Amino acid sequence: MTPIRRMGKGYAPWLLFINEVLLLLHFSACKVPAIIVFGDSSVDSGNNNFIPTMARSNFQPYGRDFFNGNPTGRFSNGRIPPDFVSEAFGIKQAVPAYLDPAFSISDFATGVCFASAGTGYDNATSNVADVIPLWKEVEYYKEYQKKLRAHLGEEKANQILSDALYLVSIGTNDFLENYYALTERRSEFPTVQQYEDFLLGLAKNFFTEIYGLGARKVSLTGLPPMGCLPLERAMNILEFHNCVEEYNNLALEFNGKLGWLVSKLNKDLPGFQMVDANVYDIFLQIVTDPSGFGFEEAKTGCCGTGRFEMGFLCDPKFTCQDANKYVFWDAFHPSEKTSQIMSNYLIEKHLAKFL
Ligand SMILES: *[C@@H]1O[C@H](CO)[C@@H](O)[C@H](O)[C@H]1NC(C)=O
């Protein structure tokens, strides 16, 4: 017997053990094989570039801190939360938009975004800027399922669809672009609580539908402290451009109802693992103590005057030097650095159990 064979024999159980550990590691690394995104501009990676709407951002100065300085249609100077989540799960550094013809089903197999800037739970909200309504995002998701099954076979595709992490971030536009900006819903639902309950019903239908289609791990991000968005502050003249308390309280109230919906769905739908991935508190902390997070400015955005501009109104010639000093990139959307901080918080506090 050669020493090597003796050694091999002696170590065989250990080798087996190591193999098992590697196998386990492999499986745990693949626990979430894909990130699938629904929602509005907080998570849209560029679907609006491919539909006729003004609600877009695929031009400078957007994306100037993205890979290669590409303006992708993300409402940010760089990446947005789904990109950071995808990276943290060891998948890829950016989640592509479903409507972008530069990507194919083999790209989408590890992550895809159906979100559309300007949309909401309510059909009437997506009509405001002619963007993709939530029901249409679900139609695209169904089409994606078909393509994925054709690409990978029924079994593998179904596995991915049920193991994927679904990120949903939506709702701000229903209140700010629709309920408070237009009269139709306000006359239909005289109190905002009535409108909240209407939206809650739509949310329940949406989550029940994607559950029926195979989604199991779902993260729902509700409303940010909407009253502290630079645009809302800019219009709060009587209160010296402070945060609009009414909108913040509304966000807290609606988020509370969403939290209740999440517990109910987890109880009612077998195998459903939905998390209430609320970012209100961390967002408000950043806005009230910007220097504690390394920022210099929290009241105005980096682009233009920082008070009103977003989309086409953002002019590369009138944009701050260093977006990392700003909590907000434009008058409505967080900077990449804020998105990164919030994503890290989300991952540690709410999504780690899926890692
Ligand atoms: C939204 O519009 C779609 C398509 O027209 C329709 O199927 C759906 O019922 C509408 N939802 C509500 C709540 O009205």
The ligand as an SDF file (V2000), in Angstrom:
LIG
                    3D

 14 14  0  0  0  0  0  0  0  0999 V2000
  -57.5320   47.9300  -13.7520 C   0  0  0  0  0  0  0  0  0  0  0  0
  -57.5730   47.7980  -15.1610 O   0  0  0  0  0  0  0  0  0  0  0  0
  -57.5790   46.4720  -15.6470 C   0  0  0  0  0  0  0  0  0  0  0  0
  -57.5150   46.4970  -17.1650 C   0  0  0  0  0  0  0  0  0  0  0  0
  -58.4810   47.3170  -17.6950 O   0  0  0  0  0  0  0  0  0  0  0  0
  -58.8150   45.7440  -15.1520 C   0  0  0  0  0  0  0  0  0  0  0  0
  -58.7710   44.4020  -15.5630 O   0  0  0  0  0  0  0  0  0  0  0  0
  -58.8450   45.8100  -13.6410 C   0  0  0  0  0  0  0  0  0  0  0  0
  -60.0460   45.2370  -13.1550 O   0  0  0  0  0  0  0  0  0  0  0  0
  -58.7460   47.2520  -13.1610 C   0  0  0  0  0  0  0  0  0  0  0  0
  -58.6780   47.2550  -11.7140 N   0  0  0  0  0  0  0  0  0  0  0  0
  -59.5480   47.9410  -10.9640 C   0  0  0  0  0  0  0  0  0  0  0  0
  -59.4330   47.8020   -9.5100 C   0  0  0  0  0  0  0  0  0  0  0  0
  -60.3980   48.6510  -11.4300 O   0  0  0  0  0  0  0  0  0  0  0  0
  1  2  1  0
  1 10  1  0
  2  3  1  0
  3  4  1  0
  3  6  1  0
  4  5  1  0
  6  7  1  0
  6  8  1  0
  8  9  1  0
  8 10  1  0
 10 11  1  0
 11 12  1  0
 12 13  1  0
 12 14  2  0
M  END
$$$$
